[in-house]
Amino acid sequence: MKQIRIQRWAQWVIEIKQLLTAITEENYYDYGKQGYDILVRIHDLGIPQERVYNVFFEHYNSLQNGLSKDWFADMLDYICGWCNPEKCIWKEY
């Protein structure tokens, strides 16, 4: 079961990175909703907030400034809770 969890977690991270590579002004909001939904699945899988944040922050630091980096910062905000309270995913902290 642990192996399946790790595979799902890895696949969902890949999916978010795929969304990131296709971000445009026209799909920014829709892709943001998709990214948020994936983060909720990651949370529901039981992946700790700190682990998710560290993986995402490392990737964020590798991005060049621009729309994609802004979008990925939104994903980090959902992870760490720097968003509207109703959008906060990891409410344990």
C-alpha positions as CSV (number, residue, x, y, z in Angstrom):
1,M,0.0,0.0,0.0
2,K,2.9,2.4,0.8
3,Q,4.3,1.9,-2.7
4,I,1.0,2.8,-4.3
5,R,0.8,5.9,-2.2
6,I,4.3,7.0,-3.3
7,Q,3.4,6.3,-7.0
8,R,0.2,8.4,-6.8
9,W,2.1,11.2,-5.0
10,A,4.8,11.2,-7.7
11,Q,2.2,11.1,-10.5
12,W,0.3,14.0,-9.1
13,V,3.5,16.1,-8.7
14,I,4.2,15.3,-12.4
15,E,0.7,16.4,-13.3
16,I,1.1,19.8,-11.6
17,K,4.4,20.3,-13.3
18,Q,2.7,19.5,-16.6
19,L,0.1,22.1,-15.9
20,L,2.9,24.6,-15.0
21,T,4.5,24.1,-18.4
22,A,1.3,25.0,-20.2
23,I,0.2,28.1,-18.2
24,T,-1.1,31.0,-20.2
25,E,-3.1,34.1,-19.1
26,E,-6.1,32.5,-20.7
27,N,-5.9,29.2,-18.7
28,Y,-4.3,30.5,-15.5
29,Y,-7.5,30.4,-13.4
30,D,-8.7,27.0,-14.7
31,Y,-5.3,25.4,-14.3
32,G,-5.1,26.9,-10.8
33,K,-8.3,25.1,-9.9
34,Q,-6.9,21.9,-11.4
35,G,-3.7,22.3,-9.4
36,Y,-5.6,23.0,-6.3
37,D,-7.7,19.8,-6.8
38,I,-4.5,17.8,-7.2
39,L,-3.1,19.3,-4.0
40,V,-6.2,18.2,-2.1
41,R,-5.7,14.7,-3.4
42,I,-2.1,14.8,-2.2
43,H,-3.3,16.0,1.2
44,D,-6.0,13.3,1.3
45,L,-3.3,10.7,0.6
46,G,-1.7,11.7,3.8
47,I,1.5,13.3,2.5
48,P,2.8,15.6,5.2
49,Q,2.6,19.4,4.5
50,E,6.3,19.9,5.1
51,R,7.3,17.2,2.6
52,V,5.0,18.6,-0.1
53,Y,6.2,22.2,0.6
54,N,9.8,21.2,0.4
55,V,9.4,19.4,-2.9
56,F,7.4,22.2,-4.4
57,F,9.7,25.0,-3.1
58,E,12.7,23.3,-4.5
59,H,11.1,23.3,-8.0
60,Y,9.8,26.8,-7.5
61,N,13.4,28.0,-7.0
62,S,14.4,26.5,-10.3
63,L,11.8,28.5,-12.2
64,Q,12.5,31.8,-14.1
65,N,10.4,34.8,-13.1
66,G,7.2,35.1,-15.0
67,L,3.7,33.7,-15.3
68,S,4.6,30.1,-14.6
69,K,6.5,31.0,-11.5
70,D,3.6,33.2,-10.3
71,W,1.2,30.3,-10.8
72,F,3.5,27.9,-8.9
73,A,3.7,30.4,-6.1
74,D,-0.1,30.2,-5.9
75,M,0.3,26.4,-5.4
76,L,2.8,27.0,-2.6
77,D,0.4,29.4,-1.0
78,Y,-2.3,26.7,-0.9
79,I,0.2,24.3,0.7
80,C,1.5,26.6,3.4
81,G,-1.8,28.4,4.0
82,W,-1.0,31.9,2.7
83,C,-4.4,32.0,1.0
84,N,-8.0,32.6,1.9
85,P,-8.8,30.4,4.9
86,E,-11.4,28.4,2.9
87,K,-8.7,27.4,0.4
88,C,-6.2,26.3,3.0
89,I,-5.6,22.6,2.5
90,W,-3.4,21.5,5.4
91,K,-5.5,22.9,8.2
92,E,-3.5,21.1,10.9
93,Y,-1.2,24.0,11.4
